[in-house]
Amino acid sequence: MPTALTIRQVDGKPGQVYYPLELITQPSPQPSHPTDLIVRISAAALNHRDLFIRQHLYPGITFSVPLLADGCGVVIATGSDPSVAQRWLHRRVILNPGTGWRDDPDGPEDPRGYAIQGATKFNPVGTAAEVVRIGAREVEEAPSHLGDGEAAALPLTGLTAWRALVSKSGNAAPGRNVLVTGIGGGVALMVLLFGVGMGVNVYVTSGSEEKLRRAKELGAKGGVIYKEKGWEKKLLEMLPKERRVIDAIIDGAGGDITDKAVKLLKVGGVVVQYGMTVSPKMSWSMQAVLKNIELRGSTMGSRKEFADMVAFVNEKGLRPVISKVAYGLDSTEAIEDLFDEMKKGSQFGKLVIDEIGKGGAKSKL
């Protein structure tokens, strides 16, 4: 029977517990609907939500659904529908990381909300598995220029970045100045890649000079260390003389971003918030109100945005940045190393499990 990676329940309070990884076997899934696909997963990737799940800081956790939302694999069987399902047979695909949201620009249409894959009761699919069953309308053909690990690294962070920059910021246009905070994480790096591909002047912040250097190699116009006092002034001095303002900030941390925004943004500028890793709350000031700054929340994205994002990756030949790779679901020690990288925040790019089903107890930077 195929194997999958789950978490094992142990006693502990949310935020204090850390659920151990557990390798299990599952019955081989079969098509149960004419439009079902059976996908043999070749690679999967971690996201911060997987760390939060292990710490019981995420809603709806279950111990029977495999971990992870990102995956790439090959369709090995289909349901009976010839036009919707059977056309995918033997094709390499990436999985839309969530369901319940087709094309509404405002948010998910499903009254039950958006259901992200991986280790919750809201979605039966998790990509840390050798074989999964998924609806044919929830896949896209994997970009041919990407390897399995790169393709697996794309879905969740690519979708989140695409919606934040393209759908929400209103500034995905040549010559606009966009600040991306916390460069090194998967979403921030995809915003950088998308922005550069669109001719946006992308600037970044980090706590690491090395990460700033690598971001500039990927096309960032400049960057600052956010730990330095007065970094906002330093950033403004980097901007083009003809446009000494930031048009939009794409942020995943929260914290004091509003205080920084009022010093950096143009009148009517935008803060797009796709996460709040510093704290589940953040301040909002009268200064921001008087400057007509807009705060726009952004979470994941629709099925249409997923397709648009993949099309852009194909058009521009973009490659997600990979920080570290473990090989095989049975390489639990190497997979624990990936989680440790995420806990420390030391990664620059995605953390990937490749060669799923092949084993191999090794890891690669």
C-alpha positions as CSV (number, residue, x, y, z in Angstrom):
1,M,0.0,0.0,0.0
2,P,1.2,3.6,-0.6
3,T,2.7,5.6,2.2
4,A,1.9,9.0,3.5
5,L,3.3,11.4,6.1
6,T,1.0,12.6,8.9
7,I,1.3,13.9,12.4
8,R,0.8,11.8,15.5
9,Q,-1.3,13.1,18.3
10,V,0.4,13.7,21.6
11,D,-0.7,15.7,24.7
12,G,0.1,19.3,24.8
13,K,-1.4,22.8,24.6
14,P,-1.6,24.9,21.4
15,G,1.7,26.6,20.9
16,Q,3.6,24.3,23.3
17,V,2.9,21.0,21.7
18,Y,5.0,19.8,18.6
19,Y,3.3,16.9,17.0
20,P,5.8,14.2,15.8
21,L,5.9,13.1,12.1
22,E,4.5,9.7,11.4
23,L,4.8,7.6,8.3
24,I,1.7,5.5,7.6
25,T,0.3,3.3,4.9
26,Q,-3.0,4.0,3.2
27,P,-5.3,2.1,0.8
28,S,-4.6,2.9,-2.8
29,P,-7.2,5.5,-3.8
30,Q,-9.5,4.8,-6.8
31,P,-11.6,7.1,-8.8
32,S,-15.0,7.6,-7.1
33,H,-16.4,10.2,-9.6
34,P,-16.2,10.4,-13.4
35,T,-13.9,13.5,-13.1
36,D,-11.5,12.1,-10.5
37,L,-7.8,11.8,-11.1
38,I,-5.3,9.5,-9.3
39,V,-2.0,11.3,-9.1
40,R,1.3,9.6,-8.2
41,I,3.1,12.4,-6.3
42,S,6.7,13.0,-7.2
43,A,7.5,16.0,-5.0
44,A,5.8,18.1,-2.4
45,A,6.7,21.3,-0.5
46,L,6.3,22.8,3.0
47,N,4.6,26.0,4.0
48,H,4.4,27.9,7.3
49,R,1.0,26.5,7.8
50,D,2.5,23.0,8.2
51,L,4.7,24.3,11.1
52,F,1.6,25.9,12.7
53,I,-0.3,22.6,12.3
54,R,2.5,20.7,14.2
55,Q,2.2,23.4,16.9
56,H,-1.6,23.1,17.0
57,L,-1.9,26.8,15.9
58,Y,-4.1,26.1,13.0
59,P,-7.9,25.3,12.8
60,G,-9.4,22.0,12.0
61,I,-6.3,19.8,12.5
62,T,-6.8,16.1,11.9
63,F,-4.3,13.3,12.3
64,S,-5.6,11.1,9.5
65,V,-5.0,13.4,6.5
66,P,-1.5,13.7,5.2
67,L,0.5,16.9,5.6
68,L,1.3,19.5,3.0
69,A,-0.6,21.5,0.4
70,D,1.9,21.7,-2.5
71,G,2.5,18.9,-4.9
72,C,3.6,17.8,-8.4
73,G,3.0,14.4,-9.9
74,V,1.8,12.3,-12.8
75,V,-1.8,11.2,-13.4
76,I,-1.8,7.4,-13.4
77,A,-5.6,6.7,-13.5
78,T,-8.8,8.7,-14.2
79,G,-12.5,8.6,-13.9
80,S,-14.7,7.7,-16.8
81,D,-15.3,11.3,-18.1
82,P,-13.4,11.5,-21.5
83,S,-13.3,15.2,-21.9
84,V,-12.7,16.3,-18.3
85,A,-10.7,13.5,-16.7
86,Q,-9.2,11.1,-19.3
87,R,-7.4,13.8,-21.2
88,W,-5.0,14.1,-18.2
89,L,-3.8,10.5,-18.2
90,H,0.0,10.2,-18.0
91,R,0.4,14.0,-17.9
92,R,2.5,15.7,-15.2
93,V,0.4,18.1,-13.1
94,I,0.5,20.5,-10.2
95,L,-2.3,20.6,-7.7
96,N,-4.4,23.6,-6.9
97,P,-3.7,23.9,-3.2
98,G,-7.3,24.6,-2.1
99,T,-10.9,24.3,-3.1
100,G,-14.1,26.3,-2.8
101,W,-13.0,29.4,-4.7
102,R,-13.6,29.5,-8.5
103,D,-13.3,33.0,-9.8
104,D,-14.9,35.6,-7.5
105,P,-12.4,38.5,-7.1
106,D,-13.7,39.2,-3.6
107,G,-13.2,35.7,-2.1
108,P,-14.4,32.1,-1.9
109,E,-17.9,31.4,-3.2
110,D,-18.4,28.2,-1.2
111,P,-20.4,29.0,2.0
112,R,-18.1,26.6,3.9
113,G,-15.1,28.7,3.0
114,Y,-11.8,27.9,1.3
115,A,-10.4,24.5,2.1
116,I,-6.6,24.2,1.9
117,Q,-5.0,20.8,1.4
118,G,-3.0,19.1,4.2
119,A,-3.8,17.8,7.6
120,T,-7.2,19.4,8.3
121,K,-10.8,18.0,8.3
122,F,-11.8,20.6,5.7
123,N,-10.0,18.9,2.8
124,P,-9.2,15.1,2.4
125,V,-6.1,15.7,0.3
126,G,-2.6,16.1,1.6
127,T,0.4,16.0,-0.8
128,A,2.9,14.3,1.6
129,A,1.6,11.0,0.1
130,E,2.7,8.7,-2.7
131,V,-0.7,8.7,-4.3
132,V,-3.7,11.1,-4.0
133,R,-7.2,11.4,-5.5
134,I,-8.2,14.9,-6.7
135,G,-10.8,16.4,-9.1
136,A,-9.6,17.0,-12.7
137,R,-10.7,20.6,-12.5
138,E,-8.2,21.2,-9.6
139,V,-5.0,20.6,-11.6
140,E,-2.8,22.5,-14.1
141,E,-0.2,21.0,-16.3
142,A,3.2,21.4,-14.6
143,P,5.4,23.9,-16.5
144,S,7.7,21.9,-18.7
145,H,10.8,24.0,-17.8
146,L,10.5,23.1,-14.1
147,G,11.8,20.0,-12.4
148,D,9.5,18.1,-10.1
149,G,10.8,19.9,-7.0
150,E,10.5,23.3,-8.6
151,A,7.0,22.6,-9.8
152,A,5.9,21.4,-6.4
153,A,7.3,24.6,-4.8
154,L,5.0,26.8,-7.0
155,P,1.3,26.3,-6.0
156,L,0.6,27.8,-2.6
157,T,3.2,30.5,-2.5
158,G,2.8,31.3,-6.2
159,L,-0.9,31.7,-5.8
160,T,-0.6,33.8,-2.7
161,A,2.0,36.0,-4.2
162,W,0.0,36.4,-7.5
163,R,-3.2,37.6,-5.7
164,A,-1.3,39.9,-3.4
165,L,0.6,41.6,-6.1
166,V,-1.6,41.4,-9.2
167,S,-5.2,41.3,-7.9
168,K,-4.8,43.3,-4.7
169,S,-2.0,45.8,-4.9
170,G,-3.2,47.7,-8.0
171,N,0.5,48.3,-8.8
172,A,1.7,45.4,-10.9
173,A,2.8,47.7,-13.6
174,P,6.1,48.9,-15.1
175,G,7.8,51.7,-13.2
176,R,5.8,51.3,-10.0
177,N,7.8,51.0,-6.7
178,V,6.8,48.0,-4.6
179,L,8.3,47.0,-1.3
180,V,8.3,43.3,-0.3
181,T,9.1,42.7,3.3
182,G,10.9,39.7,4.8
183,I,12.6,38.5,1.6
184,G,13.6,34.8,1.9
185,G,10.2,33.3,2.5
186,G,8.4,31.6,-0.4
187,V,5.7,34.1,-0.9
188,A,8.0,37.1,-0.7
189,L,10.3,35.6,-3.3
190,M,7.5,34.8,-5.7
191,V,6.2,38.4,-5.4
192,L,9.8,39.5,-6.3
193,L,9.9,37.2,-9.3
194,F,6.5,38.2,-10.5
195,G,7.2,41.9,-10.0
196,V,10.5,41.8,-11.9
197,G,8.8,39.9,-14.7
198,M,6.2,42.7,-15.0
199,G,8.7,45.6,-14.9
200,V,8.0,46.6,-11.4
201,N,10.8,48.3,-9.3
202,V,10.9,45.8,-6.4
203,Y,12.6,46.7,-3.1
204,V,13.0,44.3,-0.2
205,T,13.7,44.1,3.5
206,S,15.5,41.4,5.4
207,G,17.5,40.8,8.6
208,S,20.3,39.3,6.6
209,E,22.8,41.0,4.2
210,E,23.2,37.7,2.4
211,K,19.5,37.5,1.7
212,L,19.5,41.1,0.4
213,R,22.4,40.2,-1.9
214,R,20.6,37.1,-3.3
215,A,17.4,39.1,-3.8
216,K,19.3,41.7,-5.9
217,E,20.7,38.8,-8.0
218,L,17.0,37.9,-8.7
219,G,16.2,41.4,-9.8
220,A,15.5,43.5,-6.7
221,K,16.4,47.1,-7.3
222,G,17.6,47.5,-3.7
223,G,17.1,46.4,-0.1
224,V,17.6,47.4,3.5
225,I,18.1,45.7,6.8
226,Y,14.9,46.2,8.8
227,K,16.8,45.8,12.1
228,E,18.6,49.1,11.4
229,K,17.2,52.3,12.9
230,G,15.8,54.6,10.3
231,W,15.9,52.1,7.5
232,E,12.9,53.8,5.9
233,K,15.0,56.9,5.1
234,K,17.7,54.8,3.6
235,L,15.1,53.0,1.4
236,L,13.6,56.3,0.1
237,E,17.0,57.4,-1.0
238,M,17.3,54.3,-3.2
239,L,14.1,55.1,-5.2
240,P,14.2,56.7,-8.6
241,K,14.6,60.5,-8.5
242,E,11.4,60.8,-10.5
243,R,9.4,58.7,-8.1
244,R,10.5,59.0,-4.5
245,V,7.6,57.1,-3.0
246,I,6.6,53.5,-2.6
247,D,3.3,52.7,-4.4
248,A,2.5,49.5,-2.5
249,I,3.9,47.3,0.3
250,I,3.4,43.5,0.2
251,D,3.8,42.3,3.8
252,G,3.5,39.0,5.6
253,A,4.6,40.0,9.1
254,G,2.3,42.6,10.5
255,G,3.7,44.2,13.6
256,D,4.6,47.9,13.1
257,I,4.2,47.9,9.3
258,T,1.6,50.7,9.5
259,D,4.1,53.0,11.2
260,K,6.6,52.3,8.4
261,A,3.9,52.6,5.7
262,V,3.0,56.2,6.5
263,K,6.7,57.2,6.0
264,L,7.1,55.3,2.8
265,L,3.9,55.2,0.8
266,K,2.5,57.7,-1.6
267,V,-0.8,59.4,-0.7
268,G,-3.4,56.7,-1.4
269,G,-0.8,53.9,-1.2
270,V,-1.6,50.3,-0.5
271,V,-0.5,47.8,2.1
272,V,-1.4,44.2,1.1
273,Q,-1.3,41.9,4.1
274,Y,-1.0,38.2,3.3
275,G,0.1,37.1,6.7
276,M,0.9,38.2,10.3
277,T,3.8,36.2,11.6
278,V,4.8,38.7,14.2
279,S,1.4,38.8,15.9
280,P,-2.3,38.1,15.1
281,K,-3.0,41.8,15.7
282,M,-1.5,45.0,14.3
283,S,-2.0,48.7,14.8
284,W,-3.7,51.2,12.5
285,S,-3.0,54.9,13.0
286,M,-4.8,58.2,12.3
287,Q,-1.7,59.1,10.2
288,A,-2.5,56.3,7.8
289,V,-6.2,57.5,7.6
290,L,-5.2,61.0,6.8
291,K,-2.8,59.8,4.1
292,N,-5.6,57.7,2.6
293,I,-3.6,54.6,2.9
294,E,-5.5,51.4,2.2
295,L,-5.0,48.1,4.0
296,R,-6.1,45.1,1.9
297,G,-6.1,41.6,3.3
298,S,-5.2,38.8,0.9
299,T,-5.3,35.1,1.5
300,M,-4.4,32.4,-1.1
301,G,-6.4,32.9,-4.3
302,S,-9.0,31.6,-6.7
303,R,-8.9,28.8,-9.2
304,K,-8.8,31.4,-12.0
305,E,-5.9,33.2,-10.3
306,F,-4.1,29.9,-10.0
307,A,-4.4,29.3,-13.8
308,D,-3.3,32.9,-14.5
309,M,-0.3,32.5,-12.3
310,V,0.8,29.3,-13.9
311,A,0.4,30.8,-17.4
312,F,2.6,33.7,-16.4
313,V,5.3,31.4,-15.0
314,N,5.2,29.5,-18.4
315,E,5.3,32.8,-20.4
316,K,8.3,34.2,-18.5
317,G,10.1,30.9,-17.7
318,L,10.2,31.7,-14.0
319,R,11.7,29.3,-11.5
320,P,10.7,29.1,-7.8
321,V,13.7,29.5,-5.5
322,I,14.5,26.2,-3.6
323,S,16.3,26.5,-0.3
324,K,16.7,22.9,0.7
325,V,15.5,19.5,-0.4
326,A,14.9,16.2,1.4
327,Y,14.5,13.0,-0.6
328,G,11.7,10.5,0.1
329,L,8.9,10.5,2.6
330,D,10.8,7.9,4.6
331,S,13.7,10.4,5.2
332,T,12.1,11.7,8.3
333,E,15.3,13.1,9.8
334,A,15.9,15.2,6.7
335,I,12.3,16.3,6.7
336,E,12.7,17.4,10.3
337,D,15.7,19.5,9.2
338,L,13.3,21.3,6.7
339,F,11.0,22.1,9.6
340,D,13.9,23.3,11.7
341,E,15.0,25.6,8.9
342,M,11.5,27.1,8.8
343,K,11.4,27.5,12.6
344,K,14.7,29.4,12.5
345,G,13.6,31.5,9.5
346,S,16.9,30.8,7.9
347,Q,15.6,29.5,4.5
348,F,15.9,31.5,1.3
349,G,13.2,29.9,-0.8
350,K,11.1,26.8,-0.6
351,L,11.7,23.6,1.4
352,V,10.9,20.6,-0.7
353,I,10.5,16.8,-0.4
354,D,11.5,15.3,-3.8
355,E,11.6,11.8,-5.1
356,I,8.6,10.8,-3.1
357,G,8.1,7.0,-3.4
358,K,11.8,6.5,-4.1
359,G,13.2,7.0,-0.6
360,G,16.7,8.1,-0.1
361,A,17.6,9.5,3.4
362,K,19.7,12.5,2.1
363,S,19.3,16.2,2.0
364,K,20.7,18.8,-0.3
365,L,21.2,22.6,0.1
